[in-house]
Amino acid sequence: DAKTTQPTSMDCAEGRAANLPCNHSTISGNEYVYWYRQIHSQGPQYIIHGLKNNETNEMASLIITEDRKSSTLILPHATLRDTAVYYCIVLNTGNQFYFGTGTSLTVIP
Amino acid sequence: DTGVSQDPRHKITKRGQNVTFRCDPISEHNRLYWYRQTLGQGPEFLTYFQNEAQLEKSRLLSDRFSAERPKGSFSTLEIQRTEQGDSAMYLCASRTLAGGKGQFFGPGTRLTVL
């Protein structure tokens, strides 16, 4: 199973873009990258996923490097409600999600 | 609300007692997952079902743990002879076979074993 590496914590000013990096150097060609976030005491919430191409939805953008060994989640205009733990997950062929410890993002007023 | 629901939201029990949690997935979702999350850690996979069949169990799922999904709809997770180390958040998630947006998680059941 591909493992992911994320910074333990990050700060971002409210209204600015939050860029959350993730390394997944052992990812296989058919494994997707998923991003979830978890606000304190709630279940994880889906944000976005991708395979090779960059993706954008109403919540965020996902930039995957050409070699697929890393990706960046971008929250274009961070708000205080975006304060959460963000998990980068590589979905293996067994369809199991292996969460790491994630990145704790704090949006500062 | 058509999301994943879990019951109870909180459970406090004494060591040695049995507890049972329930998960109701999104109705058209074939796959149902159970995770455990301890403080400061990400969720850890325990087991998953496709319809009523339990297809995989983590080594974290000791003999004291049992999960069922008898009619392919709701699922229960039972812990027998609870230990203090079982104190955690137990999360349920569901998804369709096609996957797409991955797994949809419920709010979790927080278990405290005294």
Interface residues (C-beta under 8 A of the other chain):
Chain A: Y34 Y36 S41 Q42 G43 P44 Q45 Y46 H49 V85 Y87 L91 G94 N95 Q96 F97 Y98 F99 G100 T101 G102
Chain B: V4 R31 Y33 Y35 G40 Q41 G42 P43 E44 F45 Y48 E56 L91 A93 G99 K101 G102 Q103 F104 F105 G106 P107 G108 R110
